Structures are given as structure tokens and as C-alpha cells.
């Protein structure tokens, strides 16, 4: 490796490492803010918090890595151009392509590492992260309930005045509101003097044992006028046990597909295998439903002829246009009623199957997006380098001023288009391939354009193209005024 390549690689690595660490720290803070409800006030020790952060770190890399490559490229080549080092290279016969050769090899190597990281490390971390969030209440039951406020735990809202014990599983002053299945508000209230949380790592059930309390239930009679006769039912108990399904505890708002689906926990080979099964299942269900709906819509010749007082005579040539005229009024009503009922039933069946098939198609799209994302992150690193390096050479500014502005604008555009494409592809608005690669397809021409302009020493914007027509227009106006005067 020549001295120039070593110098450029060393300069780039120092800038890249610094930028990556700063950005990674910023995104970690964002992760903490997103999951603050799961961390704050839950009596978690340092070990659990560190595990939580370690499992969530790998998912940040696809965001931080391309941005770090972009910003460090702009800063590195901007500093070289600003300090006239590029001018010295060109005077020695070294072109921009030659200066970028060593760094290009490094970025290709970094892209390969990014692919293997996305294919192996991120799926494993997602698996650990999802299961950790799902089972964290089993590891520390007190986390499920916060002292002094109502906590949403499965089908219950639970409030305790005080927690005690080694793991905070001893509860005092318990008030429980049971949610209504029909969604018309809670009609059951349970109050107890004290209780205990009992859980096991081998079970997904959390037991809440209540002692010395009362059970209140609002009874809703069938008739509205009878409500005053049955205000509520009350019963007392010495011991009462509530079983809570912990698998429903951590159903939070972030990335719902990632929490409920397994696509982010799979490697490329596993995704291909799963996609093959999903597509076969999807096609089989379409064929099965098509055959079923076809059989349901076949008109049987003897449907209305059994036990009928009307005897049909086969027409010699053709049936009349109004087939109902062959029946009497009673049979007409029966036929129309049955037909209407069949149409309604078929309509409900079609709607239900449509929702089911849409859900299956959405699952296929999510798996395809997860598959393409592993390749997009690798290509994004290479693309961002060929945007940032020529841009830095053109603007001739290093440091943290103008480069940050350009980097943020470009990355926000990339991230917005990428997010929009994925959301649109999930709803089957476009193919998952287009949804994943749309941002790269849009920004790749920018990378080619900037590389071409930087190579040929052309500025970022050729103002002569814009100003020349305006200048000619003003010259004509001035000339016309002089001739008229």
C-alpha cells in the first residue's frame, strides 16, 4: 500500500470512528427514550438495563452505518480540498479516482461486513431482544406493576400503594379494575388489603394472590328500567387468585411487525425457506377458496322442485327470459328469499377471506422486505461513499459545519423514501423489491452525477447556465431603451 493510500485511509478511519461513536450514542439515547415506559419506575437493576440496551444496539447499526460513511466521506474529502491537498495531488498527476481507490476497497469490505452483520448478528439480537421484553416480567415480577399508579397488565388495571419484599412481590393496598371484553368500560372492581406476586421462568402465567378483600361487579340487566334494582353485586373473600398471561404484557407501540412477526429474526436462508412455505400456503388457500365459492354458487336444478305443486315442462326451444314466471307467487318469494340469503352469506365469506388473504400477503411482503433489507444496507454504505466523497471535494469544506447540513439532508431524504417505500410495499401498493430499493434507485444517479462532476472539476451547480439567459434578457432590455431614446 502506498503512502497516499495509508494517509487517506488513516484520515478516513479516524473521522469515521469518531462520527460512528457519536451517532451511535445519539441513537442509543433515542432508544432509551422510546422504551422509557418499560425502564422507568420498574425496579430494574443495572444488569437488566444493560442487557436491554445490548440487545437493542444491533438494530441501530443499519441507521448509523450509512450516515457515518456519508458524513465522514464529506468531512474527509472536504478537508483535503479545503487545505489544497487535492490540488497538490492533481499537480502530481493523481486524479480523484486514484485517490478514492484505496478507500473504495475499504468501503467494499465494510459493505460485506455490514451484510454479514445484518444477516447473522441482527437476527440473533432481535430474537434475544423480543424474548427479553416478553419475559422480563417473569424475571422480575414487580416490573409488571408500578407503585402508586394504575398499571396496564393484560386484562387488568392494577394499582398498589406499596411494594415490599426482596423482589418487590409483596403488595399492600391493592385496587384492580377488570377490563370489559365488550369494550364498554370496566364493570368489575377488586380491592384487597395485601397480596403477593408469584411467577416462574418456566411458565408464562403470573399469579396474583389477594388476601382479605372484596369483589364488586356491576350487573347489567336485559331491561334498562331494571338497572336500579341491580346496582352491583358484592362479595368478600379471604383468598383470591388471579392468573395473568405475561405474553400480552409487552405489546407496545414500537414496530408492531417486529414484535409480532418473526421475519426480523431470520437469516437469508431461513427467510427463503419461510417465504417458500408462505407462498405455497397462499396459493393453496386461493385455489381452495376458489373451488369452494364455485361450488356454493352452482345452481342445482332440483333446489326448488322438491315438494312443489308446480310441474315444469321442458321448453322445446329455449327457456323464457323470466324464469320466475314458471313458478307461483309462493315459490317466487321462497326463491328470492333464498337467493338473497345466499348472496349475503357469500358476501360475508368473500370479505372474511379477503381480510385473511390480505394478512397472508402482508406477511409475505414483510418477509421479502426483511430479506431485501440485508442487501440494501450493504449497498447503502457503498452508495453513500460515492455521494459523500465527491460532494466533499466539490464543496471544499471540512469540519462540522456545511458537511453536516449536506449529510443530514441527504440521509433524511434516503430514510424518508426508504420508510415510505416499505410502508407502501407492506400494504401491497408496490412490490417489496421496489419498496426496499426505491431510495437506493433514486439516490444512485446523484452518486453518479457527483462523481462525474468532481472528476471533471465541475462545481456543484453551474451558475452560468442559470445566469446567462437572465443576463442576455437584461442586455436586450437595456439595448431597446437606448434605441428608443
C-alpha positions as CSV (number, residue, x, y, z in Angstrom):
1,X,0.0,0.0,0.0
2,X,1.4,3.4,-1.0
3,X,1.9,6.3,1.4
4,X,-1.0,8.2,-0.1
5,X,-3.4,5.3,0.4
6,X,-2.3,4.9,4.0
7,X,-2.7,8.6,4.7
8,X,-6.2,8.7,3.2
9,X,-7.3,5.5,5.0
10,X,-5.9,6.7,8.3
11,X,-7.6,10.1,8.0
12,X,-10.9,8.5,6.9
13,X,-10.9,5.9,9.7
14,X,-10.3,8.5,12.4
15,X,-13.2,10.6,11.2
16,X,-15.4,7.5,10.6
17,X,-14.8,6.1,14.1
18,X,-15.5,9.4,15.8
19,X,-18.7,10.1,13.8
20,X,-19.9,6.5,14.3
21,X,-19.5,6.6,18.1
22,X,-21.2,10.0,18.4
23,X,-24.1,9.0,16.2
24,X,-24.4,5.6,17.9
25,X,-24.6,7.2,21.3
26,X,-27.3,9.6,20.0
27,X,-29.4,6.7,18.6
28,X,-29.0,4.8,21.9
29,X,-30.4,7.8,23.7
30,X,-33.3,7.7,21.3
31,X,-33.9,4.0,22.0
32,X,-33.9,4.7,25.7
33,X,-36.5,7.4,25.2
34,X,-38.7,5.1,23.1
35,X,-38.6,2.4,25.8
36,X,-38.6,4.7,28.8
37,X,-42.0,3.4,29.8
38,X,-40.6,-0.1,30.1
39,X,-37.5,1.0,32.0
40,X,-38.5,3.8,34.3
41,X,-40.1,3.1,37.7
42,X,-40.0,-0.7,37.3
43,X,-37.3,-1.6,39.9
44,X,-34.9,-2.9,37.3
45,X,-31.4,-3.5,38.3
46,X,-28.3,-2.4,36.3
47,X,-27.8,-5.9,34.8
48,X,-31.3,-6.0,33.2
49,X,-30.9,-2.5,31.8
50,X,-27.5,-3.3,30.3
51,X,-29.0,-6.4,28.7
52,X,-31.9,-4.4,27.4
53,X,-29.6,-1.9,25.7
54,X,-27.1,-4.6,24.4
55,X,-30.0,-6.4,22.7
56,X,-31.3,-3.2,21.2
57,X,-27.9,-1.9,19.9
58,X,-27.6,-4.0,16.7
59,X,-30.9,-2.8,15.3
60,X,-29.4,0.7,15.3
61,X,-26.5,-0.2,13.0
62,X,-28.5,0.0,9.7
63,X,-29.3,3.6,10.5
64,X,-25.9,4.7,11.9
65,X,-23.6,3.0,9.4
66,X,-24.7,4.6,6.1
67,X,-24.9,8.0,7.8
68,X,-21.5,7.6,9.3
69,X,-20.0,6.7,5.9
70,X,-21.7,9.7,4.3
71,X,-20.7,12.3,6.9
72,X,-17.1,11.0,7.3
73,X,-16.6,11.0,3.5
74,X,-17.8,14.6,3.2
75,X,-15.6,15.7,6.1
76,X,-12.5,13.8,4.9
77,X,-12.5,14.9,1.3
78,X,-13.8,18.4,2.2
79,X,-10.8,18.9,4.5
80,X,-8.4,17.6,1.8
81,X,-9.9,20.0,-0.8
82,X,-10.1,22.9,1.7
83,X,-6.4,22.5,2.6
84,X,-5.4,22.3,-1.1
85,X,-4.2,18.8,-0.7
86,X,-6.2,17.7,-3.7
87,X,-4.6,20.5,-5.7
88,X,-1.2,19.1,-4.7
89,X,-2.3,15.6,-5.8
90,X,-3.6,16.8,-9.1
91,X,-0.4,18.7,-9.8
92,X,1.5,15.4,-9.2
93,X,-0.8,13.6,-11.7
94,X,-3.0,11.9,-9.1
95,X,-6.7,12.0,-10.1
96,X,-9.7,11.8,-7.8
97,X,-10.4,8.3,-8.9
98,X,-6.9,7.2,-7.9
99,X,-7.2,9.0,-4.5
100,X,-10.5,7.2,-3.9
101,X,-9.2,3.7,-4.9
102,X,-7.9,2.6,-1.6
103,X,-10.9,3.9,0.3
104,X,-13.2,2.3,-2.2
105,X,-11.7,-1.1,-1.4
106,X,-12.2,-0.4,2.3
107,X,-15.8,0.6,1.8
108,X,-16.5,-2.6,-0.3
109,X,-15.0,-4.6,2.6
110,X,-17.2,-2.6,5.0
111,X,-20.3,-3.3,2.9
112,X,-19.6,-7.1,3.0
113,X,-19.2,-6.9,6.8
114,X,-22.4,-5.0,7.0
115,X,-24.2,-7.7,5.1
116,X,-23.0,-10.5,7.3
117,X,-23.8,-8.3,10.4
118,X,-27.4,-7.8,9.1
119,X,-27.7,-11.5,8.2
120,X,-26.3,-13.0,11.4
121,X,-25.9,-10.6,14.3
122,X,-29.1,-8.5,13.9
123,X,-31.5,-11.6,13.7
124,X,-29.9,-13.1,16.8
125,X,-30.1,-9.8,18.7
126,X,-33.7,-9.4,17.6
127,X,-34.5,-12.9,18.8
128,X,-32.9,-12.1,22.2
129,X,-34.4,-8.6,22.4
130,X,-38.0,-9.7,21.7
131,X,-37.9,-12.6,24.0
132,X,-36.2,-10.5,26.7
133,X,-39.0,-7.9,26.5
134,X,-41.6,-10.6,26.5
135,X,-40.2,-12.5,29.5
136,X,-38.8,-9.6,31.5
137,X,-41.8,-9.6,33.9
138,X,-41.1,-13.3,34.6
139,X,-37.5,-12.5,35.5
140,X,-38.7,-9.7,37.8
141,X,-42.5,-9.8,38.5
142,X,-42.5,-6.4,40.3
143,X,-41.8,-4.8,36.9
144,X,-45.4,-5.6,35.8
145,X,-46.8,-3.3,38.5
146,X,-45.7,0.2,39.4
147,X,-46.2,1.6,42.9
148,X,-48.8,4.4,43.4
149,X,-50.3,4.3,39.9
150,X,-52.5,2.1,37.7
151,X,-50.5,-0.3,35.6
152,X,-52.0,-2.0,32.5
153,X,-51.4,-5.7,32.9
154,X,-53.2,-7.9,30.4
155,X,-56.9,-7.7,31.1
156,X,-56.5,-5.8,34.4
157,X,-55.5,-2.3,35.6
158,X,-53.7,-2.7,38.9
159,X,-52.7,-0.2,41.5
160,X,-50.8,-0.8,44.7
161,X,-50.0,1.6,47.5
162,X,-46.7,-0.1,48.5
163,X,-44.4,-2.9,47.3
164,X,-42.0,-4.8,49.6
165,X,-40.1,-8.0,49.7
166,X,-36.8,-8.9,48.1
167,X,-38.2,-8.7,44.6
168,X,-41.0,-6.3,45.3
169,X,-43.5,-9.1,45.1
170,X,-45.3,-8.3,48.4
171,X,-48.2,-5.8,47.7
172,X,-50.2,-3.7,50.0
173,X,-53.4,-1.7,49.3
174,X,-54.4,-3.3,46.0
175,X,-57.1,-1.9,43.7
176,X,-57.9,-3.8,40.4
177,X,-60.2,-2.8,37.6
178,X,-61.0,-5.7,35.2
179,X,-61.4,-4.7,31.6
180,X,-64.6,-5.5,29.8
181,X,-64.4,-7.8,26.9
182,X,-67.2,-5.9,25.1
183,X,-65.3,-2.6,25.4
184,X,-68.0,-0.7,27.2
185,X,-65.8,0.0,30.3
186,X,-64.8,-1.9,33.3
187,X,-67.6,-3.3,35.4
188,X,-65.6,-5.3,37.9
189,X,-63.5,-3.9,40.8
190,X,-61.5,-5.9,43.2
191,X,-60.0,-4.4,46.4
192,X,-57.7,-6.3,48.8
193,X,-55.6,-5.3,51.8
194,X,-52.5,-7.2,50.6
195,X,-51.3,-9.8,48.1
196,X,-48.3,-11.5,46.6
197,X,-46.9,-11.9,43.0
198,X,-45.8,-15.4,42.2
199,X,-44.1,-16.3,38.9
200,X,-41.9,-18.9,37.3
201,X,-39.4,-18.7,34.5
202,X,-40.8,-22.0,33.1
203,X,-44.4,-20.6,32.9
204,X,-45.9,-17.6,31.1
205,X,-48.5,-17.2,33.8
206,X,-48.1,-14.6,36.6
207,X,-50.2,-15.4,39.7
208,X,-51.5,-12.5,41.8
209,X,-52.7,-13.9,45.2
210,X,-55.0,-11.5,47.0
211,X,-55.8,-11.6,50.7
212,X,-58.8,-10.2,52.7
213,X,-60.7,-8.2,50.1
214,X,-64.0,-7.5,48.3
215,X,-65.2,-8.2,44.8
216,X,-67.6,-5.7,43.2
217,X,-69.4,-6.3,39.9
218,X,-71.8,-4.0,38.1
219,X,-74.7,-6.1,36.8
220,X,-76.4,-5.0,33.6
221,X,-79.9,-6.3,33.3
222,X,-81.6,-7.0,30.0
223,X,-84.1,-4.2,30.5
224,X,-82.9,-0.7,31.0
225,X,-85.6,0.1,33.6
226,X,-84.4,-2.7,35.9
227,X,-80.9,-1.1,36.4
228,X,-81.9,0.5,39.7
229,X,-83.0,-2.9,41.1
230,X,-79.5,-4.4,40.5
231,X,-76.9,-1.7,41.3
232,X,-74.0,-4.1,41.8
233,X,-73.0,-7.4,43.3
234,X,-70.6,-7.6,46.3
235,X,-68.8,-10.5,47.7
236,X,-65.9,-10.8,50.2
237,X,-63.0,-13.3,50.2
238,X,-60.2,-14.4,52.4
239,X,-58.0,-15.5,49.4
240,X,-58.4,-14.9,45.7
241,X,-56.0,-15.8,42.9
242,X,-55.8,-14.1,39.5
243,X,-53.8,-15.6,36.7
244,X,-52.3,-13.1,34.2
245,X,-50.9,-14.1,30.9
246,X,-47.5,-12.5,30.6
247,X,-47.2,-13.0,26.9
248,X,-49.5,-10.0,26.5
249,X,-47.6,-7.6,28.8
250,X,-45.0,-6.1,26.4
251,X,-47.3,-5.4,23.4
252,X,-46.0,-1.8,23.0
253,X,-46.3,0.5,20.0
254,X,-42.8,0.3,18.5
255,X,-42.5,-1.6,15.2
256,X,-45.5,-3.8,15.7
257,X,-44.5,-6.1,12.8
258,X,-41.1,-6.7,14.5
259,X,-42.7,-7.7,17.8
260,X,-45.4,-9.9,16.5
261,X,-43.7,-11.4,13.5
262,X,-40.5,-13.4,13.2
263,X,-39.2,-12.0,9.9
264,X,-36.5,-9.8,11.6
265,X,-35.1,-12.9,13.5
266,X,-34.4,-14.9,10.3
267,X,-31.3,-15.1,8.1
268,X,-31.4,-15.1,4.3
269,X,-31.6,-18.9,4.1
270,X,-34.3,-19.1,6.7
271,X,-36.2,-16.3,5.0
272,X,-36.1,-18.1,1.7
273,X,-37.3,-21.3,3.3
274,X,-40.1,-19.5,5.1
275,X,-41.1,-17.5,2.0
276,X,-41.4,-20.7,0.0
277,X,-43.8,-22.1,2.6
278,X,-45.8,-18.9,2.9
279,X,-46.2,-18.6,-0.9
280,X,-47.3,-22.2,-1.3
281,X,-49.8,-21.8,1.6
282,X,-51.1,-18.6,0.0
283,X,-51.6,-20.2,-3.4
284,X,-53.2,-23.3,-1.9
285,X,-55.7,-21.2,0.1
286,X,-56.6,-19.2,-3.0
287,X,-57.3,-22.4,-5.0
288,X,-59.2,-24.0,-2.2
289,X,-61.4,-20.9,-1.7
290,X,-62.0,-20.5,-5.4
291,X,-63.2,-24.1,-5.6
292,X,-65.3,-23.7,-2.5
293,X,-67.0,-20.5,-3.7
294,X,-67.6,-22.0,-7.1
295,X,-69.4,-25.0,-5.6
296,X,-71.5,-22.7,-3.5
297,X,-72.7,-20.6,-6.5
298,X,-73.7,-23.6,-8.7
299,X,-77.5,-23.6,-9.2
300,X,-78.9,-27.0,-8.6
301,X,-81.8,-27.9,-10.9
302,X,-83.9,-29.5,-8.1
303,X,-83.5,-26.9,-5.4
304,X,-87.0,-25.6,-5.6
305,X,-88.7,-28.5,-7.4
306,X,-88.9,-30.8,-4.4
307,X,-92.4,-30.8,-2.7
308,X,-93.6,-28.3,-5.3
309,X,-97.1,-28.2,-6.6
310,X,-95.8,-26.8,-9.9
311,X,-94.7,-29.3,-12.5
312,X,-92.3,-27.9,-15.0
313,X,-92.4,-28.8,-18.6
314,X,-89.2,-28.6,-20.6
315,X,-89.5,-26.0,-23.3
316,X,-89.0,-27.2,-26.8
317,X,-86.7,-24.4,-27.9
318,X,-85.4,-22.3,-25.0
319,X,-86.3,-21.1,-21.5
320,X,-88.2,-17.8,-21.1
321,X,-86.2,-14.7,-20.2
322,X,-88.1,-14.5,-16.9
323,X,-87.5,-17.9,-15.2
324,X,-89.5,-16.9,-12.1
325,X,-92.7,-16.9,-14.3
326,X,-92.5,-20.7,-14.2
327,X,-93.3,-20.6,-10.5
328,X,-96.3,-19.5,-8.5
329,X,-96.1,-16.5,-6.1
330,X,-95.3,-18.6,-3.0
331,X,-92.3,-20.2,-4.7
332,X,-91.2,-16.9,-6.1
333,X,-90.9,-15.5,-2.6
334,X,-89.1,-18.6,-1.4
335,X,-86.6,-18.4,-4.3
336,X,-85.9,-14.7,-3.9
337,X,-85.5,-15.1,-0.1
338,X,-83.1,-18.0,-0.5
339,X,-81.2,-16.2,-3.2
340,X,-80.8,-13.1,-1.0
341,X,-79.6,-15.2,1.9
342,X,-77.1,-17.0,-0.2
343,X,-75.8,-13.7,-1.6
344,X,-75.4,-12.2,1.9
345,X,-73.6,-15.4,3.1
346,X,-71.3,-15.4,0.1
347,X,-70.6,-11.7,0.6
348,X,-69.6,-12.2,4.2
349,X,-67.4,-15.2,3.2
350,X,-65.7,-13.2,0.5
351,X,-65.0,-10.3,2.9
352,X,-63.6,-12.7,5.5
353,X,-61.4,-14.5,3.0
354,X,-60.2,-11.2,1.6
355,X,-59.0,-10.0,5.0
356,X,-57.4,-13.3,5.6
357,X,-55.6,-13.3,2.2
358,X,-54.5,-9.7,2.7
359,X,-53.0,-10.6,6.1
360,X,-51.1,-13.5,4.5
361,X,-49.9,-11.3,1.6
362,X,-48.8,-8.7,4.2
363,X,-46.8,-11.4,6.0
364,X,-45.1,-12.4,2.7
365,X,-44.3,-8.7,2.0
366,X,-42.8,-8.3,5.4
367,X,-40.6,-11.3,4.9
368,X,-39.5,-10.1,1.5
369,X,-38.7,-6.6,2.9
370,X,-36.6,-8.2,5.7
371,X,-34.8,-10.2,3.0
372,X,-34.0,-7.2,0.8
373,X,-33.0,-5.0,3.7
374,X,-29.9,-7.2,4.3
375,X,-28.7,-6.3,0.9
376,X,-29.8,-2.7,1.0
377,X,-27.6,-1.8,4.0
378,X,-24.6,-3.2,2.2
379,X,-25.3,-1.2,-1.0
380,X,-26.2,1.9,1.0
381,X,-22.7,2.1,2.5
382,X,-21.1,2.0,-1.0
383,X,-23.6,4.5,-2.4
384,X,-23.2,7.0,0.5
385,X,-19.4,6.9,0.0
386,X,-19.8,7.8,-3.7
387,X,-22.1,10.6,-2.7
388,X,-20.1,12.0,0.2
389,X,-16.5,11.8,-1.2
390,X,-17.2,13.7,-4.5
391,X,-19.5,16.1,-2.6
392,X,-16.7,16.9,-0.1
393,X,-14.3,17.5,-3.0
394,X,-16.8,19.9,-4.7
395,X,-17.9,22.0,-1.7
396,X,-14.3,22.1,-0.3
397,X,-15.4,22.5,3.3
398,X,-14.4,20.2,6.1
399,X,-15.3,20.3,9.8
400,X,-18.7,20.1,11.3
401,X,-20.5,22.9,9.6
402,X,-21.6,22.6,6.0
403,X,-20.8,18.8,5.7
404,X,-23.3,18.1,8.5
405,X,-26.0,20.1,6.7
406,X,-25.5,18.2,3.4
407,X,-25.2,14.8,5.2
408,X,-28.4,15.3,7.2
409,X,-30.4,16.5,4.2
410,X,-29.2,13.5,2.0
411,X,-29.7,11.0,4.8
412,X,-33.2,12.3,5.7
413,X,-34.2,12.0,2.1
414,X,-32.8,8.5,1.9
415,X,-34.5,7.4,5.2
416,X,-37.9,9.1,4.3
417,X,-38.0,7.4,0.9
418,X,-37.0,4.1,2.4
419,X,-39.6,4.3,5.1
420,X,-42.3,5.4,2.6
421,X,-41.4,2.6,0.2
422,X,-41.5,-0.1,2.9
423,X,-44.9,1.1,4.3
424,X,-46.3,1.2,0.8
425,X,-45.0,-2.2,0.0
426,X,-46.4,-3.7,3.2
427,X,-49.9,-2.6,2.1
428,X,-49.3,-4.2,-1.4
429,X,-49.1,-0.8,-3.0
430,X,-45.9,-1.8,-4.8
431,X,-43.6,-4.8,-4.9
432,X,-41.4,-5.4,-1.9
433,X,-38.4,-5.2,-4.1
434,X,-39.3,-1.7,-5.2
435,X,-40.2,-0.7,-1.7
436,X,-36.8,-1.7,-0.3
437,X,-34.6,-0.5,-3.2
438,X,-36.6,2.7,-4.1
439,X,-34.4,5.0,-2.0
440,X,-31.2,3.5,-3.5
441,X,-32.5,3.7,-7.0
442,X,-33.3,7.4,-6.5
443,X,-30.0,8.4,-4.9
444,X,-27.7,6.3,-7.2
445,X,-28.0,8.8,-10.1
446,X,-27.0,11.5,-7.6
447,X,-23.9,9.5,-6.7
448,X,-23.0,9.1,-10.4
449,X,-23.6,12.8,-11.1
450,X,-21.5,14.0,-8.2
451,X,-18.7,11.6,-9.0
452,X,-18.7,12.8,-12.7
453,X,-18.7,16.5,-11.7
454,X,-15.9,16.0,-9.1
455,X,-13.8,14.0,-11.5
456,X,-14.1,16.7,-14.2
457,X,-13.6,19.6,-11.8
458,X,-17.1,20.9,-12.3
459,X,-18.8,22.8,-9.5
460,X,-21.8,21.6,-7.6
461,X,-24.1,24.0,-9.6
462,X,-23.0,25.7,-12.8
463,X,-24.5,29.2,-12.2
464,X,-23.6,30.3,-15.7
465,X,-26.4,28.1,-17.1
466,X,-28.9,29.9,-14.9
467,X,-27.5,33.4,-15.1
468,X,-26.6,33.6,-18.8
469,X,-30.2,33.7,-20.1
470,X,-31.1,36.3,-17.5
471,X,-28.1,38.4,-18.4
472,X,-29.0,38.3,-22.1
473,X,-32.5,39.3,-21.3
474,X,-31.4,42.4,-19.3
475,X,-28.9,43.3,-22.1
476,X,-31.8,43.2,-24.7
477,X,-34.0,45.4,-22.5
478,X,-31.2,48.0,-22.0
479,X,-30.4,48.0,-25.7
480,X,-34.1,48.6,-26.6
481,X,-34.3,51.5,-24.2
482,X,-31.2,53.1,-25.7
483,X,-32.7,52.8,-29.3
484,X,-36.0,54.3,-28.3
485,X,-34.3,57.3,-26.6
